[in-house]
Amino acid sequence: MVVEHDEKTLLIRLARLNEAISLADCAHLSYKKYVEQLGQRPAPMLEDYIQIIQQHQVWVAEYHHRVVGFAVLKQTEEGYLLDNLAIHPDYQGLGVGGALLRHAEEQARQLGYSSIYLYTHERMLENQALYSRKGYREYERRQEAGYSRVFMRKTL
């Protein structure tokens, strides 16, 4: 998929195994601003991205042959999960996240899902507000893997 955005060409494609380090770097840079706020490293900073690429759908946003963001998608018992959306800080606010979010939603539709869900930390209020603006609605809060999470769903 190629997305045109403000005269920039953004390519969204499946991740390659040899990009695991780039994904880990992107996740670290994207989430490091939350470490102090949460009092711990967010889960995406702790992932084994080789394993993630091998086991799940990982879509990267590539700009000028550089990975600038990615989305991890999983089929779960609860439905289609957008497990992680990380954008390199230099590319935040430029529409990369929105393009990946739309792509995740389209993947869910193509697989026959009528909704997509995600979660964010309860202290990440700006993320909750962003996803609300994109049509996601909170449906549950729960503790998982040592994190207080807010679950949000969007009907497609």
C-alpha positions in Angstrom: 0.0 0.0 0.0 1.3 3.5 -0.9 -0.1 6.5 0.9 0.4 10.0 -0.4 0.7 12.6 2.3 1.8 16.2 1.9 4.0 15.4 -1.1 5.6 12.6 0.8 5.3 9.0 -0.2 4.8 6.6 2.6 4.9 2.8 1.9 3.1 0.5 4.2 4.3 -3.1 3.9 4.9 -6.2 6.0 8.0 -6.2 8.2 11.0 -8.2 7.3 12.8 -10.3 9.9 16.0 -8.3 9.4 14.2 -5.2 10.5 13.7 -6.4 14.1 16.4 -4.0 15.4 14.8 -1.1 13.6 11.5 -1.9 15.1 13.0 -2.2 18.6 14.7 1.2 18.1 11.5 2.8 16.9 9.6 1.4 19.9 12.2 2.6 22.3 12.3 6.1 20.9 8.5 6.3 20.6 7.8 5.1 24.1 10.7 6.4 26.2 8.8 9.6 27.0 6.4 7.5 29.1 8.9 5.8 31.3 9.0 8.5 34.0 5.2 9.0 33.8 4.5 5.3 34.2 7.3 4.5 36.6 8.2 1.6 34.4 9.1 0.9 30.8 6.0 0.4 28.6 5.6 -3.1 27.3 6.6 -2.3 23.7 10.0 -1.4 24.9 10.5 -4.9 26.3 9.4 -7.0 23.3 11.5 -9.4 21.3 10.8 -8.1 17.8 12.2 -11.1 16.0 9.6 -13.2 17.7 6.9 -10.6 17.1 7.6 -10.5 13.3 7.6 -14.3 13.2 4.3 -14.8 15.1 2.1 -11.8 14.1 1.3 -9.4 11.3 3.7 -6.5 11.6 3.2 -3.6 9.2 5.9 -1.0 8.8 5.6 2.5 7.5 8.6 3.2 5.3 9.7 6.6 4.1 12.7 7.0 1.9 13.8 3.4 2.7 13.6 4.1 6.4 11.2 2.5 8.9 9.5 5.4 10.5 6.7 3.5 12.3 5.0 0.2 12.7 1.8 -1.6 13.8 1.5 -5.1 15.3 -1.8 -6.8 14.6 -3.0 -10.0 16.2 -6.1 -12.2 16.0 -7.2 -13.0 19.5 -10.2 -14.6 21.3 -11.6 -11.0 21.8 -11.2 -10.1 18.1 -8.7 -8.2 16.0 -6.1 -6.4 18.1 -4.0 -3.5 17.3 -1.4 -4.6 19.8 1.2 -1.9 19.2 1.4 1.3 17.2 4.8 3.1 17.3 6.0 6.1 15.3 9.5 7.4 15.4 9.5 10.8 17.2 10.8 12.6 14.1 7.7 11.5 12.2 5.0 12.0 14.8 2.3 14.4 13.9 2.8 13.9 10.1 0.1 11.4 9.5 2.2 8.2 9.8 0.2 6.9 12.8 -3.1 7.8 11.1 -2.1 5.9 7.9 -1.1 2.8 10.0 -4.3 3.0 12.0 -6.4 3.1 8.8 -4.4 0.2 7.4 -5.0 -1.8 10.5 -8.7 -1.2 10.3 -8.7 -2.2 6.7 -6.8 -5.4 7.5 -9.5 -6.2 10.1 -12.3 -5.6 7.5 -10.6 -7.8 5.0 -10.4 -10.6 7.5 -14.1 -10.3 8.2 -14.0 -8.5 11.6 -16.7 -6.0 12.4 -14.5 -4.1 14.9 -10.9 -3.7 15.9 -9.7 -3.1 19.5 -6.6 -1.8 21.2 -5.4 -0.9 24.6 -3.3 1.8 26.1 -2.0 2.5 29.6 -4.5 4.3 31.9 -2.0 7.1 32.4 -1.5 7.7 28.7 -4.4 10.2 28.6 -3.3 11.8 25.3 -3.5 8.4 23.6 -7.0 7.8 24.9 -8.0 11.2 23.6 -6.4 10.5 20.2 -8.1 7.2 19.8 -11.4 8.6 20.9 -11.1 11.2 18.1 -10.5 8.3 15.7 -13.8 6.6 16.7 -12.5 4.2 19.4 -14.6 3.9 22.5 -13.5 2.6 25.9 -15.2 -0.6 26.9 -13.1 -2.0 29.8 -10.2 -1.3 32.2 -8.1 -4.2 33.6 -4.7 -5.1 34.9 -2.5 -7.2 32.5 1.1 -8.1 32.7 1.7 -5.5 35.5 0.1 -2.6 33.5 -3.2 -0.8 34.1 -4.8 -0.8 30.7 -7.7 0.9 29.1 -9.3 -1.2 26.3 -11.0 0.6 23.4 -12.9 -0.7 20.4 -14.0 0.8 17.1 -16.9 -0.6 15.0 -15.9 -0.9 11.4 
